[in-house]
């Protein structure tokens, strides 16, 4: 599969509305190449089966401690073709859910926050815990503020309102 673009050298594969290419590239302005180091790819597809339970439409895949690298295989269907992924970590985005600049940038930065925690924190937070999700939300909110993201459009995402208020941003309730 041929990449459609890159973010700090990380290849992006799959289906993404052309209007969102620029929005995804904008994330480079508020992140460093070091933060992306180790990510093996960003995969974009419509209606991903592996993440239907996730209201954000994203998935950060990493190796389970109990499995060896060669034992792992993740199947993603992109444009009616099955792609087998063996090298992790990756970020997977359901572009049917992440259709706006705000949603795409927030969720991409949120997942990058999980990767940064895993790679740069000597004691990474437990995956799926409230503390872990709040950390990733704070990471994303702190960067989205520089991208002029309209936070009002993200308030339905779990723990986002708390992270926004904790980071000192005012919510414009009309």
VENNORRA-V158623 format. One record per pair of residues at least 24 apart in sequence whose ideal C-beta (glycine too) atoms are under 6 Angstrom apart, sorted by the first residue. I is the first residue (numbers start at 1). J is the second residue. If there is no record, write none. Layout:
BEGIN
I_J / I_J
END
This chain:
BEGIN
1_83 / 8_33 / 8_36 / 10_36 / 10_39 / 10_42 / 11_41 / 12_42 / 13_41 / 13_43 / 14_43 / 14_44 / 14_45 / 14_78 / 15_44 / 15_45 / 15_79 / 15_95 / 16_44 / 16_95 / 20_104 / 23_101 / 23_104 / 23_105 / 26_147 / 27_105 / 27_108 / 30_143 / 30_146 / 35_116 / 38_119 / 39_89 / 39_115 / 40_87 / 40_90 / 41_90 / 42_91 / 43_76 / 43_92 / 44_93 / 44_95 / 45_78 / 46_95 / 46_96 / 47_96 / 48_94 / 51_94 / 56_107 / 56_157 / 57_94 / 57_97 / 57_98 / 58_93 / 58_107 / 58_111 / 59_92 / 60_91 / 60_111 / 60_114 / 61_88 / 61_90 / 62_88 / 62_89 / 63_88 / 89_115 / 102_149 / 102_150 / 102_153 / 105_144 / 105_147 / 105_149 / 106_140 / 106_144 / 106_154 / 109_140 / 109_143 / 110_136 / 110_140 / 113_139 / 113_140 / 133_159 / 134_159 / 137_163 / 138_163 / 141_167 / 142_167
END
